[in-house]
């Protein structure tokens, strides 16, 4: 999915760097999920947020999401990996579930 950018989807000019998009994938025809690294008020954060296509086609952040200080990233990654392992073990998903959508 192309990500048209506008002033609303960029960080403000308060000496904050532009976000680094780590991953993004389509959830449905109007929404995508974005994982990014960014800075807010001098704190480095990881953000996981739903984005949606507005009426003009530009992507805009939605209300659904979370921002955490990067100090929590190792524990978050560990928890997500444990959730993936458990979901695979319990047959809730298969290893191929997301491969055909890339």
C-alpha positions as CSV (number, residue, x, y, z in Angstrom):
1,X,0.0,0.0,0.0
2,X,1.4,3.4,-1.0
3,X,1.6,5.8,1.9
4,X,0.8,9.4,0.7
5,X,2.2,11.8,3.2
6,X,0.8,15.2,4.2
7,X,1.6,17.6,7.0
8,X,-0.8,15.8,9.3
9,X,1.1,12.5,9.0
10,X,4.5,14.0,9.6
11,X,6.0,14.9,13.0
12,X,5.9,18.6,13.8
13,X,9.0,20.7,13.4
14,X,9.9,20.8,17.1
15,X,13.3,19.3,16.4
16,X,11.7,15.8,16.4
17,X,13.0,13.5,13.8
18,X,10.8,11.8,11.2
19,X,9.4,8.4,12.2
20,X,11.2,5.4,10.9
21,X,8.6,2.9,9.5
22,X,9.7,-0.6,10.5
23,X,6.7,-2.5,9.0
24,X,3.3,-1.8,7.6
25,X,0.6,-4.1,6.3
26,X,-3.0,-3.8,5.2
27,X,-5.6,-5.0,7.6
28,X,-8.5,-4.3,5.1
29,X,-9.2,-2.0,2.2
30,X,-9.2,1.1,4.4
31,X,-6.9,0.3,7.3
32,X,-3.3,-0.7,7.8
33,X,-1.2,-1.4,10.8
34,X,2.1,0.5,11.2
35,X,5.1,-0.2,13.4
36,X,7.5,2.7,13.7
37,X,10.2,4.2,15.8
38,X,9.8,7.9,16.6
39,X,10.6,10.6,19.1
40,X,8.2,12.6,21.2
41,X,9.4,15.3,23.6
42,X,12.9,13.9,23.6
43,X,11.9,10.3,24.3
44,X,12.5,7.5,21.8
45,X,9.4,5.4,21.3
46,X,8.0,2.4,19.4
47,X,4.6,3.0,18.0
48,X,2.1,0.4,16.9
49,X,-1.0,2.0,15.4
50,X,-3.8,1.6,13.0
51,X,-3.8,4.0,10.1
52,X,-6.7,4.7,7.8
53,X,-7.1,6.2,4.3
54,X,-8.9,9.5,4.5
55,X,-11.3,10.9,2.0
56,X,-8.4,12.5,0.1
57,X,-6.5,9.1,0.0
58,X,-3.8,10.3,2.5
59,X,-3.0,7.9,5.4
60,X,-3.9,9.3,8.8
61,X,-3.3,7.8,12.3
62,X,-6.2,6.3,14.0
63,X,-7.0,6.3,17.7
64,X,-6.2,2.6,18.1
65,X,-2.6,2.1,19.0
66,X,0.2,2.1,21.6
67,X,3.4,4.0,22.1
68,X,6.1,2.7,24.5
69,X,9.5,3.9,25.5
70,X,12.1,1.9,23.7
71,X,13.3,0.5,27.0
72,X,10.2,-1.8,26.9
73,X,11.0,-3.0,23.4
74,X,13.0,-6.2,24.4
75,X,10.1,-7.3,26.7
76,X,7.5,-6.5,24.1
77,X,9.4,-8.5,21.5
78,X,9.7,-11.4,23.9
79,X,6.0,-11.3,24.7
80,X,5.0,-11.2,21.1
81,X,7.3,-14.1,20.3
82,X,5.7,-16.1,23.2
83,X,2.2,-15.3,21.9
84,X,3.2,-16.4,18.4
85,X,4.6,-19.7,19.7
86,X,1.5,-20.3,21.9
87,X,-0.9,-19.5,19.0
88,X,1.0,-21.9,16.7
89,X,1.2,-24.6,19.4
90,X,-2.5,-24.4,20.0
91,X,-3.4,-24.4,16.3
92,X,-4.9,-21.0,16.4
93,X,-2.8,-20.0,13.4
94,X,-0.4,-21.8,11.0
95,X,3.0,-20.8,10.0
96,X,1.6,-20.0,6.5
97,X,-1.3,-17.8,7.7
98,X,0.3,-14.5,6.7
99,X,2.7,-15.5,4.0
100,X,0.3,-15.2,1.1
101,X,-0.7,-11.6,2.1
102,X,2.8,-10.1,1.8
